[in-house]
């Protein structure tokens, strides 16, 4: 009888060890196989930037109402547009069309910043530039936008780099209270103005304004001319990068269709993912009617990894 009890006890122990062994094996499998795969998937998802496609409103070149134009870009997969300020548009009509179609007026472009520059030697011209920037902020607030795109100044024969820097900083500071009041970011764009042609320069310019209402608007195509890869700009700008736009630019072909230039789009997307970019991707090309806009949409989706 005692021998029988011992035998039964041994079998119970064996059963328990078998169950434990299976649990250990399952745990080991989850730890060594499943978790790493899930982690890799999660990291990959984190590294992909969250992008919303947009165009400049002036690219929609059809003879139609504002609402019809916005419906067209909506049909093609765009979610937003940027508009000029000042412009010949009826602002109430634009706002109503945006509300009805769901196409967001995500930003406003200061349309006189090349003419009434904030770096001009004439104080009266700079004052016009400040008034225009203030008007753009007010227009953006009316539309429900969150940024105003600004070219801060131009370096030329009559304006040195240092003068451009000092004057434009001083003029922008005059509108910062309004930007804060309207919760509107002034975004400094990178263009061919012989100013802020290196990432470090743009970083200094933004940081020297000491305001959360100033950021960077990076053009991935414009800066190819100056030699620093777009992805390097993006990584260095980091959280200062509020929005970006692009065209297509090649050092040998000059301006070209999106995707046919020197932009390294896989690396640009990687860099955007690394800084946690979540926002608008806006094309700035000639545009046209439905056929041309459809081609632009297809190119954007392809090279931004959205197709």
GUVO-343357 format. One record per residue (C-alpha): residue number from 1; z, y, x. Coordinates in steps of 0.05 Angstrom, whole numbers. Layout:
BEGIN
+------+--------+--------+--------+
: nuro :      z :      y :      x :
+------+--------+--------+--------+
:  NUM :      Z :      Y :      X :
...
+------+--------+--------+--------+
END
This chain:
BEGIN
+------+--------+--------+--------+
: nuro :      z :      y :      x :
+------+--------+--------+--------+
:    1 :      0 :      0 :      0 :
:    2 :     18 :     48 :     56 :
:    3 :    -47 :     31 :     91 :
:    4 :    -86 :     47 :     27 :
:    5 :    -51 :    115 :     22 :
:    6 :    -68 :    131 :     94 :
:    7 :   -141 :    112 :     83 :
:    8 :   -146 :    156 :     21 :
:    9 :   -114 :    214 :     59 :
:   10 :   -164 :    206 :    115 :
:   11 :   -223 :    209 :     66 :
:   12 :   -193 :    272 :     34 :
:   13 :   -188 :    304 :    103 :
:   14 :   -260 :    284 :    118 :
:   15 :   -283 :    315 :     52 :
:   16 :   -245 :    379 :     68 :
:   17 :   -275 :    383 :    137 :
:   18 :   -345 :    372 :    108 :
:   19 :   -335 :    429 :     59 :
:   20 :   -309 :    474 :    114 :
:   21 :   -366 :    455 :    159 :
:   22 :   -417 :    472 :    105 :
:   23 :   -383 :    539 :     94 :
:   24 :   -382 :    553 :    168 :
:   25 :   -455 :    534 :    174 :
:   26 :   -473 :    579 :    114 :
:   27 :   -432 :    636 :    143 :
:   28 :   -466 :    627 :    210 :
:   29 :   -534 :    627 :    178 :
:   30 :   -519 :    691 :    140 :
:   31 :   -492 :    724 :    203 :
:   32 :   -548 :    703 :    251 :
:   33 :   -608 :    703 :    205 :
:   34 :   -599 :    741 :    139 :
:   35 :   -558 :    801 :    161 :
:   36 :   -602 :    820 :    219 :
:   37 :   -663 :    818 :    174 :
:   38 :   -628 :    860 :    121 :
:   39 :   -605 :    909 :    174 :
:   40 :   -676 :    914 :    202 :
:   41 :   -703 :    927 :    132 :
:   42 :   -650 :    980 :    119 :
:   43 :   -664 :   1015 :    186 :
:   44 :   -738 :   1014 :    173 :
:   45 :   -728 :   1046 :    105 :
:   46 :   -683 :   1099 :    137 :
:   47 :   -735 :   1116 :    189 :
:   48 :   -791 :   1129 :    140 :
:   49 :   -793 :   1202 :    119 :
:   50 :   -792 :   1218 :     45 :
:   51 :   -854 :   1259 :     32 :
:   52 :   -882 :   1296 :    -28 :
:   53 :   -955 :   1317 :    -25 :
:   54 :   -977 :   1389 :    -36 :
:   55 :  -1034 :   1437 :    -26 :
:   56 :  -1041 :   1512 :    -18 :
:   57 :  -1060 :   1539 :    -87 :
:   58 :  -1121 :   1575 :    -58 :
:   59 :  -1151 :   1507 :    -40 :
:   60 :  -1163 :   1492 :   -114 :
:   61 :  -1232 :   1522 :   -121 :
:   62 :  -1253 :   1508 :   -192 :
:   63 :  -1269 :   1558 :   -247 :
:   64 :  -1210 :   1543 :   -291 :
:   65 :  -1143 :   1568 :   -316 :
:   66 :  -1080 :   1560 :   -274 :
:   67 :  -1057 :   1504 :   -319 :
:   68 :  -1123 :   1467 :   -311 :
:   69 :  -1120 :   1475 :   -236 :
:   70 :  -1050 :   1446 :   -233 :
:   71 :  -1070 :   1389 :   -278 :
:   72 :  -1127 :   1372 :   -231 :
:   73 :  -1082 :   1367 :   -169 :
:   74 :  -1032 :   1328 :   -210 :
:   75 :  -1087 :   1279 :   -229 :
:   76 :  -1103 :   1270 :   -155 :
:   77 :  -1031 :   1253 :   -137 :
:   78 :  -1004 :   1319 :   -113 :
:   79 :   -935 :   1342 :   -134 :
:   80 :   -933 :   1414 :   -113 :
:   81 :   -969 :   1477 :    -89 :
:   82 :   -953 :   1539 :    -49 :
:   83 :   -976 :   1608 :    -73 :
:   84 :   -986 :   1675 :    -40 :
:   85 :   -944 :   1737 :    -49 :
:   86 :   -970 :   1787 :    -64 :
:   87 :  -1029 :   1757 :   -100 :
:   88 :  -1075 :   1771 :   -159 :
:   89 :  -1042 :   1716 :   -199 :
:   90 :  -1006 :   1728 :   -264 :
:   91 :   -936 :   1704 :   -245 :
:   92 :   -915 :   1688 :   -316 :
:   93 :   -977 :   1646 :   -326 :
:   94 :   -965 :   1609 :   -260 :
:   95 :   -893 :   1595 :   -278 :
:   96 :   -911 :   1571 :   -348 :
:   97 :   -966 :   1526 :   -320 :
:   98 :   -918 :   1497 :   -269 :
:   99 :   -866 :   1483 :   -322 :
:  100 :   -917 :   1450 :   -368 :
:  101 :   -953 :   1407 :   -316 :
:  102 :   -892 :   1389 :   -273 :
:  103 :   -928 :   1414 :   -211 :
:  104 :   -875 :   1448 :   -169 :
:  105 :   -887 :   1516 :   -138 :
:  106 :   -848 :   1492 :    -78 :
:  107 :   -859 :   1553 :    -34 :
:  108 :   -887 :   1623 :    -29 :
:  109 :   -928 :   1650 :     29 :
:  110 :   -919 :   1721 :     53 :
:  111 :   -993 :   1740 :     49 :
:  112 :   -990 :   1806 :     87 :
:  113 :   -952 :   1783 :    149 :
:  114 :  -1014 :   1787 :    192 :
:  115 :  -1030 :   1858 :    170 :
:  116 :   -962 :   1891 :    161 :
:  117 :   -930 :   1855 :    219 :
:  118 :   -855 :   1857 :    232 :
:  119 :   -871 :   1868 :    305 :
:  120 :   -917 :   1929 :    297 :
:  121 :   -902 :   1989 :    341 :
:  122 :   -904 :   2034 :    280 :
:  123 :   -838 :   2033 :    242 :
:  124 :   -874 :   2051 :    177 :
:  125 :   -917 :   1989 :    183 :
:  126 :   -857 :   1946 :    196 :
:  127 :   -824 :   1976 :    134 :
:  128 :   -883 :   1954 :     93 :
:  129 :   -875 :   1884 :    122 :
:  130 :   -801 :   1883 :    103 :
:  131 :   -818 :   1905 :     32 :
:  132 :   -871 :   1850 :     27 :
:  133 :   -822 :   1797 :     52 :
:  134 :   -770 :   1821 :      2 :
:  135 :   -822 :   1816 :    -53 :
:  136 :   -841 :   1746 :    -31 :
:  137 :   -768 :   1725 :    -36 :
:  138 :   -763 :   1753 :   -106 :
:  139 :   -828 :   1719 :   -127 :
:  140 :   -803 :   1653 :    -98 :
:  141 :   -739 :   1660 :   -137 :
:  142 :   -779 :   1673 :   -201 :
:  143 :   -820 :   1610 :   -190 :
:  144 :   -760 :   1567 :   -173 :
:  145 :   -784 :   1556 :   -102 :
:  146 :   -738 :   1545 :    -43 :
:  147 :   -776 :   1576 :     16 :
:  148 :   -817 :   1635 :     38 :
:  149 :   -867 :   1622 :     94 :
:  150 :   -868 :   1678 :    146 :
:  151 :   -909 :   1693 :    209 :
:  152 :   -856 :   1736 :    243 :
:  153 :   -902 :   1777 :    288 :
:  154 :   -961 :   1780 :    333 :
:  155 :   -964 :   1788 :    409 :
:  156 :  -1026 :   1828 :    431 :
:  157 :  -1048 :   1883 :    477 :
:  158 :  -1000 :   1933 :    445 :
:  159 :   -941 :   1886 :    433 :
:  160 :   -907 :   1845 :    487 :
:  161 :   -872 :   1779 :    474 :
:  162 :   -804 :   1813 :    484 :
:  163 :   -821 :   1870 :    436 :
:  164 :   -847 :   1820 :    384 :
:  165 :   -782 :   1781 :    389 :
:  166 :   -736 :   1840 :    385 :
:  167 :   -772 :   1877 :    330 :
:  168 :   -784 :   1817 :    284 :
:  169 :   -712 :   1794 :    292 :
:  170 :   -687 :   1863 :    272 :
:  171 :   -732 :   1867 :    211 :
:  172 :   -717 :   1796 :    187 :
:  173 :   -642 :   1811 :    191 :
:  174 :   -652 :   1867 :    140 :
:  175 :   -673 :   1817 :     86 :
:  176 :   -622 :   1762 :    101 :
:  177 :   -573 :   1788 :     49 :
:  178 :   -627 :   1782 :     -4 :
:  179 :   -647 :   1713 :     21 :
:  180 :   -574 :   1691 :     15 :
:  181 :   -568 :   1722 :    -54 :
:  182 :   -630 :   1686 :    -79 :
:  183 :   -613 :   1622 :    -41 :
:  184 :   -681 :   1626 :     -7 :
:  185 :   -699 :   1601 :     62 :
:  186 :   -745 :   1644 :    105 :
:  187 :   -786 :   1594 :    144 :
:  188 :   -818 :   1615 :    209 :
:  189 :   -888 :   1585 :    216 :
:  190 :   -921 :   1565 :    281 :
:  191 :   -990 :   1597 :    286 :
:  192 :  -1040 :   1624 :    336 :
:  193 :  -1004 :   1691 :    345 :
:  194 :   -987 :   1682 :    419 :
:  195 :   -914 :   1678 :    399 :
:  196 :   -865 :   1620 :    395 :
:  197 :   -914 :   1571 :    425 :
:  198 :   -861 :   1524 :    452 :
:  199 :   -808 :   1486 :    414 :
:  200 :   -752 :   1518 :    454 :
:  201 :   -777 :   1587 :    436 :
:  202 :   -777 :   1573 :    361 :
:  203 :   -708 :   1541 :    366 :
:  204 :   -681 :   1604 :    400 :
:  205 :   -715 :   1649 :    349 :
:  206 :   -685 :   1612 :    290 :
:  207 :   -616 :   1604 :    322 :
:  208 :   -612 :   1678 :    344 :
:  209 :   -616 :   1699 :    271 :
:  210 :   -549 :   1663 :    258 :
:  211 :   -565 :   1647 :    186 :
:  212 :   -570 :   1583 :    145 :
:  213 :   -625 :   1619 :    106 :
:  214 :   -674 :   1616 :    164 :
:  215 :   -711 :   1554 :    186 :
:  216 :   -776 :   1529 :    216 :
:  217 :   -843 :   1515 :    181 :
:  218 :   -881 :   1472 :    230 :
:  219 :   -957 :   1466 :    229 :
:  220 :   -973 :   1399 :    262 :
:  221 :  -1044 :   1420 :    277 :
:  222 :  -1037 :   1492 :    301 :
:  223 :   -993 :   1475 :    360 :
:  224 :  -1039 :   1422 :    390 :
:  225 :  -1075 :   1480 :    424 :
:  226 :  -1013 :   1496 :    465 :
:  227 :  -1004 :   1426 :    493 :
:  228 :   -937 :   1401 :    466 :
:  229 :   -945 :   1340 :    420 :
:  230 :   -927 :   1350 :    347 :
:  231 :   -876 :   1294 :    349 :
:  232 :   -840 :   1328 :    406 :
:  233 :   -836 :   1393 :    367 :
:  234 :   -807 :   1355 :    307 :
:  235 :   -755 :   1319 :    347 :
:  236 :   -732 :   1382 :    382 :
:  237 :   -730 :   1424 :    319 :
:  238 :   -689 :   1371 :    284 :
:  239 :   -651 :   1399 :    224 :
:  240 :   -683 :   1467 :    234 :
:  241 :   -748 :   1437 :    207 :
:  242 :   -750 :   1455 :    133 :
:  243 :   -824 :   1442 :    118 :
:  244 :   -889 :   1424 :    152 :
:  245 :   -963 :   1432 :    138 :
:  246 :  -1025 :   1410 :    174 :
:  247 :  -1101 :   1410 :    178 :
:  248 :  -1141 :   1372 :    229 :
:  249 :  -1150 :   1399 :    299 :
:  250 :  -1183 :   1371 :    361 :
:  251 :  -1187 :   1404 :    430 :
:  252 :  -1259 :   1381 :    434 :
:  253 :  -1282 :   1389 :    361 :
:  254 :  -1238 :   1448 :    340 :
:  255 :  -1221 :   1446 :    265 :
:  256 :  -1239 :   1380 :    232 :
:  257 :  -1222 :   1338 :    171 :
:  258 :  -1151 :   1311 :    165 :
:  259 :  -1144 :   1248 :    207 :
:  260 :  -1202 :   1264 :    254 :
:  261 :  -1164 :   1309 :    301 :
:  262 :  -1116 :   1299 :    359 :
:  263 :  -1054 :   1292 :    315 :
:  264 :  -1017 :   1227 :    330 :
:  265 :   -998 :   1212 :    258 :
:  266 :   -959 :   1147 :    271 :
:  267 :   -916 :   1184 :    322 :
:  268 :   -909 :   1244 :    276 :
:  269 :   -884 :   1200 :    220 :
:  270 :   -835 :   1165 :    267 :
:  271 :   -808 :   1232 :    290 :
:  272 :   -800 :   1256 :    218 :
:  273 :   -763 :   1193 :    201 :
:  274 :   -717 :   1200 :    261 :
:  275 :   -695 :   1270 :    239 :
:  276 :   -686 :   1246 :    167 :
:  277 :   -741 :   1291 :    138 :
:  278 :   -742 :   1291 :     62 :
:  279 :   -790 :   1342 :     34 :
:  280 :   -860 :   1370 :     27 :
:  281 :   -923 :   1354 :     66 :
:  282 :   -973 :   1409 :     51 :
:  283 :  -1046 :   1409 :     71 :
:  284 :  -1079 :   1474 :     92 :
:  285 :  -1154 :   1464 :     93 :
:  286 :  -1215 :   1493 :     59 :
:  287 :  -1205 :   1454 :     -5 :
:  288 :  -1259 :   1455 :    -59 :
:  289 :  -1271 :   1422 :   -126 :
:  290 :  -1247 :   1355 :   -151 :
:  291 :  -1290 :   1315 :   -102 :
:  292 :  -1265 :   1353 :    -41 :
:  293 :  -1192 :   1353 :    -65 :
:  294 :  -1196 :   1278 :    -79 :
:  295 :  -1219 :   1267 :     -7 :
:  296 :  -1162 :   1310 :     19 :
:  297 :  -1112 :   1271 :    -24 :
:  298 :  -1139 :   1204 :      2 :
:  299 :  -1135 :   1227 :     74 :
:  300 :  -1064 :   1253 :     66 :
:  301 :  -1041 :   1189 :     34 :
:  302 :  -1074 :   1147 :     88 :
:  303 :  -1049 :   1184 :    149 :
:  304 :   -980 :   1197 :    120 :
:  305 :   -971 :   1123 :    104 :
:  306 :   -970 :   1134 :     29 :
:  307 :  -1032 :   1095 :      8 :
+------+--------+--------+--------+
END
